[in-house]
Amino acid sequence: MNHSVIVEVTLRRGIADPQGATIERALPALGFTGVHSMRAGKLFRFDVEAADAEEARATAQSLAQRLLSNPVIEDAHVRVEEVRPA
């Protein structure tokens, strides 16, 4: 069965986020006020062939920890959805 996976990778709390800080500093000049605590991250979408959602989640979590993120400074959050045939 095919499962759609989304992995969101963000810096852990307490880790400096220069990209997020740069974006936040630019917001007032673009007319955006009241936006605070900007954090930048990465989003990965892919499909996993697995018997069930738990197997797909385990595969995606392993992939996220070993390749898509640096577990020392980043957190990876995995979401799995079953792909329904068209």
Residue frames as a rotation matrix with the C-alpha (Angstrom) as fourth column:
MET 1
0.584 0.812 0.000 0.00
0.812 -0.584 0.000 0.00
0.000 0.000 -1.000 0.00
ASN 2
-0.305 -0.674 0.673 1.25
0.659 -0.659 -0.362 3.48
0.687 0.333 0.646 -0.85
HIS 3
0.477 0.387 -0.789 1.43
0.849 -0.436 0.300 6.15
-0.228 -0.813 -0.536 1.88
SER 4
0.388 -0.293 0.874 2.03
0.314 -0.850 -0.424 9.86
0.867 0.439 -0.237 1.45
VAL 5
0.275 -0.414 -0.868 4.55
0.959 0.047 0.281 11.24
-0.075 -0.909 0.410 3.92
ILE 6
0.608 -0.184 0.773 5.35
0.017 -0.969 -0.245 14.77
0.794 0.162 -0.586 5.02
VAL 7
0.214 -0.623 -0.752 8.46
0.973 0.201 0.110 15.40
0.082 -0.756 0.649 7.10
GLU 8
0.795 0.029 0.606 8.84
0.019 -1.000 0.023 18.84
0.606 -0.007 -0.795 8.68
VAL 9
0.117 -0.855 -0.505 12.35
0.942 0.256 -0.216 19.63
0.313 -0.451 0.836 9.93
THR 10
0.758 0.129 0.639 12.87
-0.031 -0.972 0.232 22.56
0.651 -0.196 -0.733 12.30
LEU 11
-0.395 -0.906 0.150 15.69
-0.123 -0.110 -0.986 23.76
0.910 -0.408 -0.068 14.50
ARG 12
-0.035 0.329 -0.944 15.34
0.877 0.462 0.129 22.73
0.479 -0.824 -0.304 18.14
ARG 13
0.908 0.354 0.223 14.37
0.175 -0.805 0.567 25.34
0.380 -0.476 -0.793 20.72
GLY 14
0.733 -0.646 -0.213 17.39
0.041 -0.270 0.962 27.26
-0.679 -0.714 -0.172 21.89
ILE 15
-0.176 -0.766 0.618 19.26
0.834 0.218 0.507 26.85
-0.523 0.605 0.601 18.59
ALA 16
-0.323 -0.014 -0.946 19.89
-0.194 -0.978 0.080 30.17
-0.926 0.210 0.313 16.84
ASP 17
0.150 0.464 0.873 17.91
0.843 0.402 -0.358 30.55
-0.517 0.789 -0.331 13.61
PRO 18
-0.610 -0.481 -0.630 19.61
0.167 -0.855 0.492 33.26
-0.775 0.195 0.601 11.50
GLN 19
-0.882 0.339 0.326 17.33
0.345 -0.003 0.938 32.66
0.320 0.941 -0.114 8.51
GLY 20
0.079 0.956 -0.282 14.21
0.939 0.024 0.343 33.07
0.334 -0.292 -0.896 10.63
ALA 21
0.040 -0.143 -0.989 15.68
0.663 -0.737 0.134 36.19
-0.748 -0.661 0.066 12.28
THR 22
-0.909 -0.401 -0.110 16.47
0.164 -0.590 0.791 37.75
-0.382 0.701 0.602 8.89
ILE 23
-0.529 0.801 0.281 12.92
0.591 0.109 0.800 37.12
0.610 0.589 -0.531 7.69
GLU 24
0.252 0.659 -0.709 11.46
0.967 -0.201 0.157 38.57
-0.039 -0.725 -0.688 10.89
ARG 25
-0.353 -0.462 -0.814 13.58
0.444 -0.848 0.289 41.73
-0.824 -0.259 0.504 10.58
ALA 26
-0.987 -0.061 0.149 12.33
0.161 -0.352 0.922 42.23
-0.004 0.934 0.357 6.98
LEU 27
-0.374 0.927 0.025 8.62
0.925 0.370 0.089 41.91
0.073 0.056 -0.996 7.82
PRO 28
0.107 0.476 -0.873 7.92
0.535 -0.768 -0.353 45.50
-0.838 -0.429 -0.337 8.98
ALA 29
-0.633 -0.413 -0.654 9.43
-0.288 -0.659 0.695 46.94
-0.719 0.628 0.299 5.78
LEU 30
-0.947 0.321 -0.010 6.98
0.141 0.443 0.885 44.78
0.289 0.837 -0.465 3.82
GLY 31
-0.405 0.832 0.379 4.01
-0.685 -0.551 0.476 45.97
0.605 -0.067 0.793 5.86
PHE 32
0.238 0.455 -0.858 3.66
0.247 0.826 0.506 42.94
0.939 -0.333 0.084 8.12
THR 33
-0.436 -0.323 0.840 3.26
-0.697 -0.469 -0.542 43.92
0.569 -0.822 -0.020 11.75
GLY 34
0.281 0.578 0.766 2.48
-0.948 0.293 0.127 41.78
-0.151 -0.762 0.630 14.74
VAL 35
0.850 -0.096 -0.518 4.40
-0.094 0.939 -0.330 38.76
0.518 0.329 0.789 13.42
HIS 36
0.271 -0.744 0.610 6.92
-0.962 -0.223 0.156 37.42
0.020 -0.630 -0.777 15.95
SER 37
0.054 -0.369 0.928 9.05
-0.525 0.780 0.340 34.36
-0.849 -0.505 -0.151 16.70
MET 38
0.716 0.151 -0.681 9.69
-0.695 0.237 -0.679 33.52
0.059 0.960 0.275 13.02
ARG 39
-0.044 -0.708 0.705 11.46
-0.380 0.664 0.644 30.18
-0.924 -0.239 -0.298 12.57
ALA 40
0.122 -0.006 -0.993 12.59
-0.988 0.097 -0.122 28.72
0.097 0.995 0.006 9.25
GLY 41
-0.010 -0.112 0.994 12.52
-0.386 0.917 0.100 25.03
-0.923 -0.382 -0.053 8.42
LYS 42
-0.784 -0.234 -0.575 12.37
-0.621 0.311 0.720 22.42
0.010 0.921 -0.389 5.68
LEU 43
0.208 0.878 0.432 9.46
-0.634 0.457 -0.624 20.36
-0.745 -0.144 0.651 4.39
PHE 44
-0.848 -0.454 -0.272 9.85
-0.513 0.577 0.636 17.07
-0.132 0.679 -0.722 2.51
ARG 45
0.323 0.936 0.143 7.03
-0.765 0.347 -0.542 15.20
-0.557 0.065 0.828 0.72
PHE 46
-0.656 -0.476 -0.586 7.40
-0.729 0.599 0.330 11.66
0.194 0.644 -0.740 -0.59
ASP 47
0.549 0.819 -0.165 5.55
-0.772 0.573 0.276 8.35
0.321 -0.025 0.947 -0.92
VAL 48
-0.603 -0.666 0.439 6.42
-0.780 0.608 -0.150 5.16
-0.167 -0.432 -0.886 0.93
GLU 49
0.118 0.552 -0.825 5.32
-0.527 0.739 0.420 1.67
0.842 0.385 0.378 -0.09
ALA 50
-0.864 -0.355 0.357 4.46
-0.478 0.354 -0.804 -0.11
0.159 -0.865 -0.476 3.17
ALA 51
-0.705 0.586 -0.398 2.01
0.527 0.810 0.258 -2.68
0.474 -0.028 -0.880 4.54
ASP 52
0.417 0.846 -0.333 0.40
0.876 -0.276 0.396 -0.14
0.243 -0.457 -0.856 6.90
ALA 53
0.750 -0.042 0.661 0.72
-0.021 -0.999 -0.039 3.41
0.662 0.015 -0.750 8.22
GLU 54
0.877 -0.435 0.203 2.90
-0.246 -0.043 0.968 2.37
-0.413 -0.899 -0.145 11.16
GLU 55
0.332 -0.776 0.537 5.46
0.776 0.548 0.313 0.71
-0.537 0.312 0.783 8.89
ALA 56
0.390 -0.133 0.911 5.43
0.695 -0.607 -0.386 3.78
0.604 0.784 -0.145 6.63
ARG 57
0.919 -0.024 0.394 5.91
-0.249 -0.811 0.529 6.03
0.307 -0.584 -0.751 9.69
ALA 58
0.695 -0.696 0.179 8.85
0.151 0.386 0.910 3.93
-0.703 -0.606 0.373 10.92
THR 59
0.201 -0.606 0.770 10.51
0.975 0.199 -0.098 4.08
-0.094 0.770 0.631 7.50
ALA 60
0.513 0.073 0.855 9.95
0.388 -0.909 -0.155 7.84
0.766 0.411 -0.495 7.22
GLN 61
0.972 -0.161 0.171 11.18
-0.227 -0.452 0.863 8.46
-0.061 -0.877 -0.476 10.78
SER 62
0.451 -0.850 0.271 14.36
0.554 0.505 0.662 6.50
-0.700 -0.148 0.699 10.11
LEU 63
0.159 -0.329 0.931 14.90
0.931 -0.263 -0.252 8.39
0.327 0.907 0.264 6.84
ALA 64
0.781 0.215 0.586 14.32
0.084 -0.966 0.243 11.71
0.619 -0.141 -0.773 8.60
GLN 65
0.896 -0.435 0.090 16.78
-0.148 -0.101 0.984 10.92
-0.419 -0.895 -0.155 11.39
ARG 66
0.282 -0.837 0.469 19.50
0.583 0.538 0.609 9.46
-0.762 0.102 0.640 9.14
LEU 67
-0.368 -0.434 0.822 19.33
0.929 -0.133 0.345 11.74
-0.041 0.891 0.452 6.09
LEU 68
0.171 0.575 0.800 16.85
0.686 -0.652 0.323 14.62
0.707 0.494 -0.506 6.15
SER 69
0.863 0.167 0.477 17.79
-0.190 -0.767 0.612 16.19
0.468 -0.619 -0.630 9.48
ASN 70
-0.388 -0.919 -0.070 20.66
-0.072 0.106 -0.992 16.70
0.919 -0.380 -0.107 11.87
PRO 71
0.423 0.716 -0.556 19.25
0.465 0.355 0.811 15.19
0.778 -0.601 -0.182 15.08
VAL 72
-0.424 -0.633 -0.647 21.77
0.898 -0.202 -0.391 17.12
0.117 -0.747 0.654 17.20
ILE 73
-0.917 -0.004 -0.398 20.19
0.097 -0.972 -0.214 20.50
-0.386 -0.235 0.892 16.34
GLU 74
-0.633 0.705 -0.319 16.96
-0.703 -0.352 0.618 19.69
0.324 0.616 0.719 14.46
ASP 75
-0.453 0.625 0.636 13.63
-0.210 0.619 -0.757 18.01
-0.867 -0.476 -0.149 15.20
ALA 76
-0.893 0.227 -0.389 11.80
-0.353 0.184 0.917 16.03
0.280 0.956 -0.084 12.52
HIS 77
-0.368 0.863 0.345 8.02
-0.441 0.165 -0.882 15.62
-0.819 -0.477 0.320 12.65
VAL 78
-0.997 -0.021 -0.074 6.49
-0.073 0.562 0.824 12.91
0.024 0.827 -0.562 10.43
ARG 79
-0.106 0.993 0.053 2.90
-0.650 -0.029 -0.759 12.78
-0.752 -0.115 0.649 9.14
VAL 80
-0.974 -0.170 0.150 1.63
-0.027 0.743 0.669 9.77
-0.226 0.647 -0.728 7.16
GLU 81
-0.012 0.987 -0.160 -1.51
-0.721 -0.119 -0.683 9.50
-0.693 0.107 0.713 5.05
GLU 82
-0.265 0.035 0.964 -2.75
0.436 0.896 0.087 6.59
-0.860 0.443 -0.253 3.01
VAL 83
-0.743 0.014 -0.669 -2.86
-0.563 -0.552 0.615 7.36
-0.361 0.834 0.418 -0.71
ARG 84
0.063 0.860 0.507 -6.27
-0.040 0.510 -0.859 6.40
-0.997 0.034 0.067 -2.06
PRO 85
-0.664 -0.280 0.693 -6.42
0.619 0.315 0.720 5.06
-0.420 0.907 -0.036 -5.62
ALA 86
-0.770 0.342 -0.539 -7.96
-0.469 -0.876 0.114 7.50
-0.433 0.341 0.834 -8.12
